[in-house]
């Protein structure tokens, strides 16, 4: 009977140690997961993607084929679609850039064919700095003989003496 009691005590001690280890492991797991979830919830929202950044810190290695496989008409042909341009021209604002581009392409007959080529405008006129004969700006910083900026300031004449004007009579 004594051996049975000793075995029971050893078994009880072993189970107590096992329960203590399991409880420690579960509490550590719970505290770690709680810390991760709370730090995730308290974190700042992710940065919105913009075109200002030249290097993406998180490159998209698997692009979404549902959104990137189609190239819009406006981007392909460099002109608005026929129906959108017509609606903007007659219903919306005829002086908007989209409506004016539609009217220009309509008059040129670029909506008649199925695959009319895209148009890239080229302007052949002189640049403003080529037409205006103003020359370069004067370089006041490197003028020879000037020792200080005070010598470069214009001289303002002294105010004239006050002169009494004759009275006007009617």
PEDACOR-V445321 format. One line per field, one symbol per residue. phi: phi as a letter, one per 30 degrees, with the letter a starting at -180 (. if undefined). psi: psi as a letter, one per 30 degrees, with the letter a starting at -180 (. if undefined). burial: 1 if it has 9 or more other C-alpha atoms within 8 Angstrom, else 0. A space follows every 10 residues. Layout:
phi: ???
psi: ???
burial: ???
//
This chain:
phi: .ddddddddd dddddddddd dddddddddd dddddddddd dddddddddb cdddcddbdd dbddddccdc cdedddchad dddddddddc cdcdcddddd ddddddddid cdddbdddcc dbccbddedd ddcdidddcd dcddiccbdd dcdddcdddd ddcdcddccc
psi: eeeeeeeeee eeeeeeeeee eeeeeeeeee eeeeeeeeee efllllkkkl gfkekkfikj filjfffffk kleeeefhll leeeeeeeee ebjfgleeee eeeeeeefgf geleikllkj kkkillleff ekhfllkkjf fgkkfkflff ffklkklkkl kkkkkkkkk.
burial: 0000000000 0000000000 0000000000 0000000000 0000000000 0000000000 0000000000 0011001111 1000111110 0011000111 1110110001 1000000000 0000000000 0000000000 0000000000 0000000000 0000000000
//
